[in-house]
Amino acid sequence: MGDLVQGKTLGGAGAGLVVFVCFLIAAVEGYDIQAFGVAAPRMIPELGLNPAQQGWAGSAAMIGLVIGAFGGGWLADRYGRKPVLLGSVAAFGLFSLLTAAAHSYEALLWARLATGLGFGGAMPNLIAVAVEISRPERRAATVSAMFCGMPAGGATSALIARLAGDGLEWRTIFIAGGIVPLLLLPVIVLLLPETRPPHDPAADRNLGRALFAEKRAAPTVLLWAAFMMTLVVLYLALNWLPTLVVDKGHPPSEGFAAAMAFNVAGALGSIGVGAICDKVGWRWPLAIVYLALAAAMAGLAASDAPLAILAISGAAGFLVMGAQFSLYAVAPMLYPAHLRAAGAGAAIAVGRLGSIGGPLIAGELRNAGATPGEVFLSMAPVAVAAAVIIVAMGRVAKPEQA
């Protein structure tokens, strides 16, 4: 097929270029999200934060993301993916720089909240673009290939911290995370086409009916629940994994190594699980992945040897990111094309309650005296619940969606 026409798929090189641009956007998001967990062992003592405050600071970006995902998806279905992406990328670049300038808990909290608004505006648009440029039999793989930029960016953040060692100033991590998104803006202008479906004046644009009418209510609610369970586990790990490894009695370098393994394996998992879901459907593969994730979190709870922590962190990243990014491919296909970004945005926004809850759960558990192992173990039943939700969702989804 030829180059992009609004609402149609792209062929070969054109699709690859668009996926690469979206990969870069996802990578700078992943870098900044992981940057908080990587910076935490040095940032928290300098700013004098207690574990509960660390939990709120880690969740602030996710609160902003919830708001941004609703607004970004709604705006993109009306005004186009490209302008909303530009504004979103500019926002999380600028506010990442403000995170680096924070000298108090309050300033850090507001900077992370505003950064999250940019994240939220970008994510449903990235999903919609990937779905709209790809062939139906390649949708999960395309979305996963694009979103594996997030763990790749996260791994870069952890790698920089590990290589730099104790001499790295935590603010430098956020400065880099602010400059790169701003440098991406002209790339988006030049290379990213508009993929919004052609305007249909007769189309029903009521989001409530799009989410809940025509037997979509049960799949929508279950999709939201699956997103929430997955993101509880994912964002607890992204924000707390280095700190919890250090609290087990290991040096910060081991915490950074665990975060890097989590993200590198997560990139591989996003591609591998997505490819499997394209071939055999998503229901049973994802259920098995979630059960394996429960075992991995229990393994992290029980492990104290550095090599075991490193290996199990990688396994957990492979599983949870593979599941999450495959869900990204499922979400927009439940909804009409003219409300695809809004539907995906709603799933991201509601699901992000889990990403808010994950860091808070860890903070409150640690504040109450829970050991690092007990924090990890608390995630095992969450992963089991996600497996049950996926099986139920497969039963109520339309056959062509499952």
N, C-alpha and C positions, 0 to 999 in steps of 0.2 A: 504494500500500500504506500501511498505517497506521504508527504509531510502532513502535519496536523491540520485538520479542519475541525472547528468547534464541534465537540460531541462525538468525534470519531477517533479510532485508534491510529497510532503512528506506526510506521514500519521501521525495521532495522536500525540504521544509524540514528535517525531522528529520535526514536524512543530511547535509545541508549544514552543520548546526550541529555535528554530531559531527566532521565533517572539519575544521571551523574550529578546534575545541578541540584536535584532534590536530595541526593545522598549528601552533598556538601552542606546543605542547610540542616539536615538531620544531624550531621556530624558536629556542627557548632552548637546545636542544642544539647547533644549528648555530652559534649565537652563541659559545658557550663553546669549541667545538672550534676555530673560526677564531680566537678570541681568543688562543690560544697563539701562532699564527703572527704575528698582528698585534702582539702584545706583545713578541715575541722580540727585535726589534732594540734595544729598551731594556732588557728584562728580562735578557738574556744577559750584557751587560757588567756590570750592577749586581750580579748574583749570581756573576760570575766563572766562567761555564761555558765549557768548550771545546766544539767542534763535536760530539764524541761524546756528551758529557753532554747537549747540547741535543737530540740524537737520542733518547736514552733518556727524557728528560723529555717530549718530544713523543709518544713511544710508550707512556708509562706509562698514560695514560687509555685507550688501546686495549687494553692488557693487562687492565685492570679491566673493560672492555667485554666482552671474551671471556668472562670469568667470569660477569659479570652477565647476558649474553644466554642462556647455558645455564640459569642459575638462574631468571631472570625468566620465560622461556618455560615451563619446567617448572612453576613455581609458578602461573602464570596459568591453565594448563589444568586445574589442580586447584582453585584458590581464586578464580578470576575475574580479568579484565583490570584492572578498576578499582582494587582495593586494591594490586595490584602496581605499577600506574602511579603511584598516589599516593606510595607509598614510594620509588619510583625518582626521581620529580621532586624530592621533598624531599631525597634524598641528593645529587643533583648540584647542587642549589642551595646546600646547606650546605657542601659540599666545594669549590665554586667560591669561596666566601668564604674558606675556609682557604687556597686557592691564593694569594689576594691577600695573606694574612698571612705567606706563606713568606719566610724570610730566609736560607735555605741550600738547597743542591742536594738534600739528603736530604728536607727538609720539602716542597720542591716536588714531588719524585718521589712521595712518599706521598699528598700532596693530589691530584695528578693521577690516581693509581691509584684512589683512592676515588671521585673524580668519575666515572671510567669505569664503576665498578660501577653507578652510577645510570643512565648512558647505556645500558648493556647491558640492564638490567632493563626499560627503557622501550621499546626499539626493537622487539622481536618482538611486543609487545602492540599497538603502534601499527599494525604491519602486519596483525595478526590482526583488529583492529577494522575497518580499512579494507576488508579482504576480506569480512568478515562483514556489513557494512552495504550493500555495493554489489551491483549486478546483474552477472552474469558478463561481459556485453559491455562493462562499464565498469570492470573491476577495475584494470587497469593505469593508467588515467587517474585513478581515485580514489586509489590508493596514491601516484601521482606528485604529484597535487595536494596531498595531505597532506604528503609529504616535501619538496616544494619549500619548505616552511618552513625546512628546514635551510640551503640556500644563502641564503634571504632573511635569516635570522638572521646567517649569516656575513657577508653584505654589510653588514648594519647595524653589525657590529663593525668592519669595515674602514672604513666611512664615518665612524663616530664618530672613529676614530683619524686619518683624513685631515683632517676638519674641525677637530679640536682642535689639530692640528699638534704642534710640539715640546713644547708645554706640558702635554701629557696624561701623567699618571703611569700607568705600566702597570698598577699595582694597581687603579686605578679601573675599568679594563676588566673585571676579574674580579669586582669588587664588584657592578657592575651585572648581570653574568651570574649572580650568586648571589641577588640580591634578587628579580629577576623570576620565576624558577621558584617561589620561595616564595609570591609573590603569586598564582600560578596555582593553587595547591592548592584554595582554595575554589571556583574556577571548575570544576575537575575534579569536585569533590564534587557540585556543583549541576547540571552540564550533561551530564556523560558517563554514558551508561547502561552497563549490563553486557551484553556481547555474546557471552559464552561459550555454545557450543552446549549444549542440554539434556543433563544427565547421563545416560549410558547405562551401567548396571552391567556389561553384557555386553561392552562395548567393550574391545579389546585396547590397553592403555596402555603397552606395552613400546616404548620409544623406539627401541631397536635394530631391532626388526622394522618399526616405522613408517618408518625411514630406508632400510632395506636389503631388506625382504621384497617379494614380488610385483613383481619386476623394477624396483624403485626404486633399486637399488644404483648402477647406472651414472649415471642422472640426478642422484642425490644427490652423488656424487663430482665430477661435472663441474660441477654448480651451485656446490659449494664452491670448486672451482678458479677458476671465473669470478669469484666474489666476491673471492677473494684477489688475482687479477690486477688487477681494477678498483680495489680499495682500496689496492694498492701505489701506483698512479698518483695516486689521489684524495688520499690522506693525505700523500704527499710534497708535493703542491702546497699543500694546506691549511696544513701546518706550515712549509714552506720557501719558498714562492713569494715573499713579501716580502723575506726574507733574501737569496735568490738574485738577485733583481732589484737589491737594494742592492749585492751583491757584484759585479755586472756594471758598477758604477760610477755608479749612479743614486742620487738622494736617497731617504730613507725615504718621502717622499710618493708617489713613483712606485711603490714596493713596495706601499703601501697601495692605490693605484689599481688595480694589477694584481690584487690579492686581491679588491677590490670587483667588478671586471669578471668575474673568474672565478666569483664567487658569483651575481651578477645574471644572467649568461648561463646559469649552472647551473640557476637556477629556471625560466627559459624552456625550457631543454633538457629538464628533468624532465617538464614538461607536454607538450611537443611530441613527444618520443620515446615517451612513454607512450601518447599518442593514436594514433600510428602503429602501435604494437604491438597496440593493441586492434582496429585495423581489419584488419591484414594478418598478424598473428602476430608473434612476437618474434624468430624465428631469423635471417632475413636482414637486417632492419633493424638489429639489434644488431651483427651481424658487420660491416656497412658502417660503423656508428658507431665501432667499435673501430679499424678500419683508418684512418678519418679522424683518430681521436685520436692514433694513431702519427705521422701526418703533422704534427699540431699540436705534439706534443712536440719533434719534429725542428725545427719552425719556431721554437719558443721557444729552442732551443739556438743557432740561427743568428742570431737577431735581437738587435740592439743599440739600434735606434731606439725611443724611448719609445712612439710611436704604434703601431708594429708589435708591441711587447711587450704593450701594452694589448689590441689586437685579437686576438692569438693566445691570450692568457690567457683572454679571453672565449670564444673558440672551444673551447679545451680544457675549460673549465668546462661549457659547453653539452653537449659530447659525453660527458664522463666521468660527470657527474651524471645526464644522461638515461639512460645505460646502467645506472648503479647503481640508480636508483629503479625502473626497469622490471624489473630482476632481483628487487627486493623484491616486486613483484606476482606474479612467476612462482613464487617460493619456496614460499609456503604451499599453493599448489594442487597440489603434488606429493604431499601427505600427507593422511591422513584428517582429517576436521573436528575430532575430539576431541583430535588431537595437532598441530593446525595451528600454534599458537604455539610449541610445543616444536620442531617441525620447522623453522620459520622461525628460531627462536632458535639452533638448531644451525648452520644455514647462516650466520647472522650471526656466530656465535662463531668457527667455523672460518675463515670468510672474513676475519675481523678480524686473522688472522695477517698478512694483507697490509697492514692499516692500521698494525700494529706495525712491519712490515718497511720500509714506505715511508720514514718519517722516519729510521730507522736506516741505511738504504742511503745516503740523502743525507748523514747525519752522517759515516759511515765514508768515503764517497767524498771529501768535503771535507777530512776529516782526513788522507787519503792524498794530498791535493794536486790533486784533480780540479777543473777549472774549473766555474763555474755551468752553462755550456753543456753540458759533459760529463755533469753530473748530469741535466739535462733529457733529453739524448739517450739516456741509459740506460733511460728509460721507454718508448721507441718499441718495442723488441722485446717488452716486457711487454704492450703493447696489441695487438700482432700475435698473441701467444699467446692472448690473451683471445678474439680473433676466431675462431681455430681451435677453441677450446674450445666456443664458442657453436654453431658449425656441427655439431660432434660431438654436443653435447647435444640439438640439434634432431632428430638422427637417432634417438636412443634414447628420447626422451620419447614418451609416448602421444600420439596425434593430437590429442585434445582439450586437451592441455596445451601443444602447440606452435602 
